Amino acid sequence: MPSSIPLKSLTLTSPAKLNLFLHINGRLDNGYHELQSLFHFLDKGDELTFQLTDNGKVTLDCNLPELISEQNLIIKAVNALTPFLTVEHKHYGVSINLQKVLPMGGGVGGGSSNAATTLLALNQLWQLHLPAETLESIGKDLGADVPIFIRGKSSIAEGVGEKLFDYPIEEKWYLVLTPDAHVNTALLFNSDELPRNTTKIDLSELNYTGLSPNHKNDFETLVYKNYPAVAKALDWLLEYAPARLTGTGACVFSVFENQQEAETIFTMLPADLSGFIAKGCNISITHQQLREQLN
């Protein structure tokens, strides 16, 4: 049974995600894009520690001081939950420590993951008892990918990313390369060269078995053309296995049946490339840790 003793602190992994495919199906009159994407979690991520305080203050510490800002999605997530504090808990605050591991602007969801982890943690520490649907609604205002991290399950996203459907797959191992490039997502979405006519998949017929020409990333060709560091990383991976861009980049990845295969390739990584190995997860490691700590 879940513990009835209020928690004073939580330490959680804020995981990376991969887009195993990302199809752009069209562009709406309001400028937003219709898409389909398969989100899958990794067992690697940033580490967030939350310490409950009773002074009503919110503080953020980080191993990268330049990330400490009111614009950080962690702070925005805290501020979004403050109105839900009950009268008897209005004095609650929180001290947060972020150990940043994931690359920023890499397409692995670092900021969105941090925001979602913050919402999930404070929902417990502040005893808000908000349902997942409410947290997802709050998260959507913080970023398009935040709800998927709150949901915490390998899922297909449709529409403009707001429709989520559970889609568990075989949990394999991933080699992710982290090129030194900052991809401008807004420019990509506005580019005339971005494909916007990929045929929509009937999810009832989807049988995802791995990286294939049928399951692509519609941003990949455009990013490859305009970001040489991404092109170099992708070319290197393609020498050993099928590879794909995640999100709008800059990270690229390949999938392997087991850890040993991934590590064998990783040992051959040139000195001017960097990356990491992680296992895929159908259930977010954040949710796994919450279950363990709440029981």
Secondary structure as UniProt FT lines:
FT   STRAND          9..27
FT   TURN            29..30
FT   STRAND          33..53
FT   STRAND          58..62
FT   HELIX           65..67
FT   TURN            70..71
FT   HELIX           73..81
FT   HELIX           82..84
FT   HELIX           87..89
FT   TURN            90..91
FT   STRAND          93..99
FT   TURN            104..105
FT   HELIX           110..125
FT   TURN            126..127
FT   HELIX           132..142
FT   TURN            144..145
FT   HELIX           146..151
FT   STRAND          155..158
FT   TURN            159..162
FT   STRAND          163..166
FT   STRAND          173..177
FT   HELIX           185..190
FT   TURN            192..193
FT   HELIX           203..205
FT   TURN            213..214
FT   TURN            218..219
FT   HELIX           220..226
FT   HELIX           228..238
FT   TURN            239..240
FT   STRAND          243..245
FT   TURN            247..248
FT   STRAND          252..256
FT   HELIX           259..266
FT   TURN            267..268
FT   TURN            271..272
FT   STRAND          275..281
FT   HELIX           285..293
//
